[in-house]
Amino acid sequence: MSMSTGSKQISTWIPGVAVAGAAALLAWGLHSMVPSIPLLTAAVALGILVGQLPFARPVLIGILGPGLSFTAKKFMRLGIVLLGLKLSLVDIAQLGWVSIASVIGVLSITFAATIWLGRLFKLPGDQPLLIATGFSICGVSAIGAMSQIVKSKDEDTAIPVALVTLFGTLAIGVLPILWHPLGFSAIQFGHWVGASVHDVGQVVATAQIAGPTALAFALIIKLTRVLALAPMVAATSLALRLREGVSVAGCKRPPIMPLFVAGFIGAMMVRTFLPIPVALTDVADIVQTVLLAMALFALGAAVQLVPLLRTGWRALLVALMSWTLIATLAWVAVQIG
């Protein structure tokens, strides 16, 4: 690519990237005014809202299209790499083998069962895989990571993003209502939330109601689920590589270990084994949040609710059953732990 061609391409990205940045700033403002609304949830919701405006659609797929597509792909990958800095293997090890095994069990069963349900209800394209990834691992971030590997169509990515946002938002209101009727202590409630709610921001918004101890426990459980993102994505990439290597001779196959997944693991190792100044991790957390907020706005802007409501009832039903399943399995895990 020549320098002039590269400069021209960058110039086509600027409008969409700028709008995504403004949307992330607006989402931060909404979160600041109403802290119970997670920033990333607000970013997705803003994208979905803008995507429904009739006059906005031509602009979104026109002048803003290249920049929004770039933001959704590249910024999502960078944000996932920085997400690794939240993970310390030491903190996860302190949970004990019973809690770790139960988290892995809940995640694995939910993942496999959701894929099966998606195929049973004949969901198109990559929707079964993406819904399973989002609901079992870490919400929209996981959907974004997996969609990069399987090269999903925009509509196949947008619908799972909308669904995981919907049910993650519902969890913020529903799970605290069930806290005392289920007889949970604060720590047990934190365990339940961390094992069943999708995005990290939604976990914070839900668990903080039970106090700082519940929130801390919920985050450790949740980040243990996030740890599964790398092997899940790598395994999918390997499966695609083997399948495409047999069926399509000479084509470019997916890498065994995608670069952003390697970066995620590297960041996690740095957090585990090196003394990182708190100021640096705080800055990385802010950058990661901004990158993901911009990427999620771009993904949300691709959602078209009218077609979803008209033809997506099967996906909605699969998502409801997956949400119910993971909440039930997480309840069982709390009883065991």
Wavefront OBJ file of the C-alpha trace (Angstrom):
o trace
v 0.000 0.000 0.000
v 1.471 3.347 -1.031
v 1.686 6.255 1.390
v -0.935 8.228 -0.539
v -3.315 5.259 -0.586
v -2.795 4.709 3.127
v -3.440 8.379 3.899
v -6.610 8.316 1.816
v -7.839 5.232 3.648
v -7.131 6.788 7.032
v -9.086 9.883 6.000
v -12.127 7.707 5.279
v -11.937 6.309 8.826
v -11.828 9.674 10.601
v -15.571 10.597 10.504
v -16.748 7.240 11.876
v -14.013 7.071 14.526
v -14.798 10.638 15.613
v -18.521 9.878 15.971
v -17.742 6.714 17.947
v -15.490 8.766 20.227
v -18.228 11.349 20.779
v -20.693 8.543 21.555
v -18.277 7.050 24.108
v -18.024 10.471 25.767
v -21.811 10.747 25.858
v -22.065 7.238 27.332
v -19.590 8.284 30.027
v -21.786 11.290 30.792
v -24.867 9.076 31.136
v -22.964 6.699 33.401
v -21.771 9.614 35.537
v -25.323 10.907 35.975
v -26.796 7.425 36.569
v -24.008 5.177 37.947
v -26.298 2.127 37.884
v -26.086 2.223 34.067
v -22.757 0.585 33.061
v -20.776 2.728 30.646
v -20.389 -0.043 28.060
v -24.087 -0.859 28.218
v -24.858 2.809 27.617
v -22.496 2.820 24.614
v -24.202 -0.192 23.019
v -27.641 1.255 23.736
v -26.700 4.577 22.128
v -25.489 2.741 19.045
v -28.705 0.739 18.802
v -30.773 3.900 19.276
v -28.904 5.794 16.548
v -29.172 2.787 14.250
v -32.971 2.959 14.346
v -33.202 6.584 13.175
v -34.360 6.568 9.529
v -32.325 9.637 8.582
v -29.197 8.212 10.248
v -29.051 4.897 8.388
v -27.720 6.317 5.071
v -25.028 8.224 6.976
v -24.068 5.184 9.080
v -23.497 3.012 6.034
v -22.158 5.910 3.959
v -19.598 8.413 5.136
v -19.402 6.934 8.667
v -19.336 3.314 7.502
v -15.570 2.769 7.008
v -14.667 4.415 10.331
v -17.348 2.553 12.302
v -16.267 -0.758 10.769
v -12.618 0.012 11.620
v -13.577 0.978 15.169
v -15.701 -2.137 15.734
v -12.867 -4.440 14.632
v -9.568 -2.832 15.590
v -10.583 -1.018 18.768
v -12.361 -4.126 20.001
v -9.143 -6.123 19.621
v -7.033 -3.491 21.400
v -9.586 -3.272 24.210
v -9.522 -7.045 24.678
v -5.710 -7.000 24.906
v -5.894 -4.394 27.675
v -8.637 -6.416 29.385
v -5.908 -8.924 30.198
v -4.365 -6.413 32.603
v -7.404 -6.867 34.856
v -6.546 -10.537 35.358
v -4.115 -11.916 37.897
v -3.686 -15.663 38.163
v -2.858 -15.164 41.851
v -6.311 -13.677 42.582
v -8.024 -16.456 40.651
v -6.012 -19.171 42.433
v -7.200 -17.804 45.776
v -10.757 -18.839 44.917
v -9.866 -22.480 45.498
v -10.271 -25.400 43.137
v -13.955 -25.983 43.942
v -15.007 -22.464 42.949
v -12.767 -22.467 39.863
v -14.114 -25.864 38.764
v -17.696 -24.715 39.268
v -17.117 -21.568 37.174
v -15.611 -23.639 34.362
v -18.468 -26.125 34.610
v -21.180 -23.454 34.433
v -19.438 -21.775 31.507
v -18.883 -24.998 29.558
v -22.417 -26.315 30.000
v -23.964 -22.965 29.078
v -21.725 -22.634 26.016
v -22.494 -26.113 24.680
v -26.209 -25.984 25.523
v -26.684 -22.568 23.893
v -25.033 -23.699 20.671
v -27.308 -26.755 20.686
v -30.373 -24.580 21.292
v -29.329 -22.203 18.508
v -29.060 -25.070 16.063
v -32.293 -26.603 17.324
v -34.109 -23.341 16.588
v -32.275 -23.058 13.250
v -30.622 -19.699 13.934
v -28.759 -18.514 10.829
v -25.044 -18.099 10.262
v -22.805 -17.701 13.308
v -25.576 -16.622 15.680
v -25.578 -19.857 17.777
v -21.818 -19.596 18.382
v -21.876 -15.855 19.108
v -24.865 -16.014 21.475
v -23.222 -18.928 23.299
v -19.950 -17.016 23.576
v -21.576 -13.828 24.845
v -23.865 -15.428 27.404
v -21.342 -17.919 28.798
v -18.098 -15.876 28.868
v -18.146 -12.074 28.981
v -20.914 -10.511 26.955
v -20.306 -8.148 24.064
v -16.518 -8.234 24.427
v -16.527 -11.996 23.887
v -18.939 -11.693 20.953
v -16.661 -9.113 19.381
v -13.598 -11.324 19.841
v -15.251 -14.443 18.452
v -16.783 -12.594 15.498
v -13.296 -11.447 14.485
v -12.202 -15.077 14.182
v -15.199 -16.485 12.314
v -15.537 -13.320 10.192
v -19.232 -13.016 10.964
v -21.632 -10.925 8.930
v -22.681 -7.660 10.565
v -26.234 -8.891 11.152
v -24.992 -12.127 12.738
v -22.903 -10.069 15.165
v -25.433 -7.302 15.806
v -28.260 -9.549 16.970
v -26.216 -11.359 19.689
v -24.831 -7.976 20.812
v -28.370 -6.619 21.178
v -29.550 -9.713 23.037
v -26.660 -9.916 25.493
v -27.088 -6.192 26.205
v -30.818 -6.659 26.778
v -30.486 -9.571 29.191
v -27.434 -8.162 30.938
v -29.397 -4.985 31.588
v -32.355 -7.008 32.851
v -30.017 -8.786 35.269
v -29.159 -5.461 36.922
v -32.804 -5.074 37.933
v -33.886 -8.689 38.413
v -31.046 -10.354 40.342
v -31.013 -7.933 43.322
v -34.749 -8.573 43.770
v -33.991 -12.294 44.139
v -31.065 -11.803 46.552
v -32.940 -12.174 49.847
v -35.709 -14.572 48.674
v -32.970 -17.021 47.629
v -31.376 -16.737 51.061
v -27.954 -15.645 49.800
v -25.363 -14.004 52.002
v -23.590 -11.001 50.497
v -20.651 -13.155 49.344
v -22.980 -15.803 47.897
v -24.860 -13.117 46.012
v -21.559 -11.825 44.633
v -20.647 -15.363 43.555
v -24.010 -15.777 41.807
v -23.722 -12.455 40.007
v -20.117 -13.041 38.922
v -20.952 -16.486 37.568
v -24.096 -15.495 35.664
v -24.064 -11.833 34.541
v -22.439 -11.129 31.187
v -20.367 -7.928 30.976
v -17.965 -6.734 33.663
v -19.795 -3.404 33.906
v -23.113 -5.170 34.400
v -21.534 -7.319 37.129
v -20.359 -4.182 38.935
v -23.765 -2.525 38.653
v -25.531 -5.636 39.978
v -23.158 -6.794 42.745
v -22.393 -3.399 44.296
v -25.873 -3.394 45.807
v -24.708 -6.071 48.284
v -21.622 -4.104 49.348
v -17.869 -3.990 48.612
v -17.143 -7.591 49.717
v -19.807 -8.977 47.399
v -18.523 -6.768 44.584
v -14.912 -7.901 45.033
v -15.916 -11.576 45.027
v -18.181 -11.074 42.013
v -15.353 -9.456 40.043
v -12.900 -12.285 40.781
v -15.477 -14.881 39.704
v -16.315 -12.828 36.618
v -12.679 -12.361 35.624
v -12.185 -16.113 35.970
v -14.843 -16.450 33.265
v -13.052 -13.813 31.181
v -9.951 -16.018 31.401
v -11.823 -18.567 29.269
v -12.007 -16.100 26.383
v -8.498 -16.838 25.130
v -8.751 -20.660 24.967
v -12.280 -20.532 23.523
v -11.285 -18.156 20.740
v -8.015 -20.004 20.087
v -9.818 -23.362 19.927
v -12.375 -21.963 17.484
v -9.594 -20.501 15.349
v -7.794 -23.851 15.309
v -11.000 -25.692 14.369
v -11.606 -23.269 11.497
v -8.004 -23.609 10.374
v -8.254 -27.386 10.238
v -11.651 -27.320 8.504
v -10.710 -24.713 5.919
v -7.332 -26.316 5.344
v -9.140 -29.447 4.175
v -12.086 -27.915 2.339
v -10.527 -24.880 0.643
v -7.053 -25.647 -0.649
v -4.754 -22.670 -0.963
v -6.949 -20.204 0.949
v -5.646 -18.089 3.798
v -6.477 -19.928 6.993
v -7.114 -18.352 10.411
v -4.014 -18.195 12.644
v -3.731 -20.866 15.334
v -3.304 -18.107 17.934
v -4.831 -14.775 16.831
v -2.529 -11.860 17.611
v -5.001 -10.071 19.893
v -5.542 -13.286 21.888
v -1.780 -13.627 22.325
v -1.749 -9.997 23.467
v -4.533 -10.715 25.971
v -2.551 -13.629 27.430
v 0.630 -11.546 27.476
v -1.101 -8.723 29.346
v -2.459 -11.225 31.866
v 1.051 -12.648 32.431
v 2.425 -9.141 32.935
v -0.249 -8.416 35.552
v 0.485 -11.725 37.293
v 4.281 -11.692 37.434
v 5.409 -8.058 37.243
v 4.848 -5.227 39.745
v 2.759 -2.763 37.763
v 2.197 0.682 39.297
v -1.410 1.329 40.221
v -1.366 4.559 38.203
v -0.440 2.604 35.071
v -3.207 0.033 35.520
v -5.682 2.863 36.130
v -4.667 4.530 32.860
v -4.859 1.188 31.012
v -8.328 0.616 32.458
v -9.517 4.009 31.204
v -8.059 3.419 27.729
v -9.550 -0.064 27.580
v -12.969 1.243 28.583
v -12.841 4.005 25.952
v -11.765 1.595 23.208
v -14.500 -0.916 24.055
v -17.136 1.812 24.397
v -16.294 3.126 20.921
v -16.264 -0.381 19.437
v -19.559 -1.310 21.085
v -21.239 1.858 19.849
v -20.131 0.911 16.328
v -21.489 -2.627 16.764
v -24.750 -1.322 18.220
v -25.217 1.051 15.283
v -25.377 -2.003 13.003
v -28.411 -3.388 14.869
v -31.751 -2.955 13.096
v -34.534 -3.695 15.564
v -37.411 -3.950 13.099
v -35.951 -6.958 11.259
v -34.881 -8.374 14.639
v -38.398 -8.124 16.050
v -39.894 -9.477 12.849
v -37.590 -12.424 12.281
v -35.495 -12.684 15.458
v -38.008 -14.230 17.861
v -36.119 -17.523 17.716
v -32.868 -15.805 18.696
v -34.709 -14.007 21.499
v -36.074 -17.321 22.785
v -32.647 -18.977 22.648
v -31.156 -16.022 24.545
v -33.878 -16.212 27.212
v -33.260 -19.923 27.727
v -29.484 -19.390 27.862
v -29.894 -16.577 30.397
v -32.163 -18.745 32.553
v -29.782 -21.697 32.264
v -26.664 -19.830 33.354
v -28.497 -18.203 36.283
v -29.758 -21.618 37.406
v -26.380 -23.312 37.029
v -24.684 -20.435 38.873
v -27.198 -20.893 41.720
v -26.208 -24.569 41.895
v -22.531 -23.557 41.901
v -23.153 -21.235 44.869
v -24.723 -24.102 46.798
v -21.711 -26.310 46.078
v -19.178 -23.601 46.871
l 1 2 3 4 5 6 7 8 9 10 11 12 13 14 15 16 17 18 19 20 21 22 23 24 25 26 27 28 29 30 31 32 33 34 35 36 37 38 39 40 41 42 43 44 45 46 47 48 49 50 51 52 53 54 55 56 57 58 59 60 61 62 63 64 65 66 67 68 69 70 71 72 73 74 75 76 77 78 79 80 81 82 83 84 85 86 87 88 89 90 91 92 93 94 95 96 97 98 99 100 101 102 103 104 105 106 107 108 109 110 111 112 113 114 115 116 117 118 119 120 121 122 123 124 125 126 127 128 129 130 131 132 133 134 135 136 137 138 139 140 141 142 143 144 145 146 147 148 149 150 151 152 153 154 155 156 157 158 159 160 161 162 163 164 165 166 167 168 169 170 171 172 173 174 175 176 177 178 179 180 181 182 183 184 185 186 187 188 189 190 191 192 193 194 195 196 197 198 199 200 201 202 203 204 205 206 207 208 209 210 211 212 213 214 215 216 217 218 219 220 221 222 223 224 225 226 227 228 229 230 231 232 233 234 235 236 237 238 239 240 241 242 243 244 245 246 247 248 249 250 251 252 253 254 255 256 257 258 259 260 261 262 263 264 265 266 267 268 269 270 271 272 273 274 275 276 277 278 279 280 281 282 283 284 285 286 287 288 289 290 291 292 293 294 295 296 297 298 299 300 301 302 303 304 305 306 307 308 309 310 311 312 313 314 315 316 317 318 319 320 321 322 323 324 325 326 327 328 329 330 331 332 333 334 335 336 337
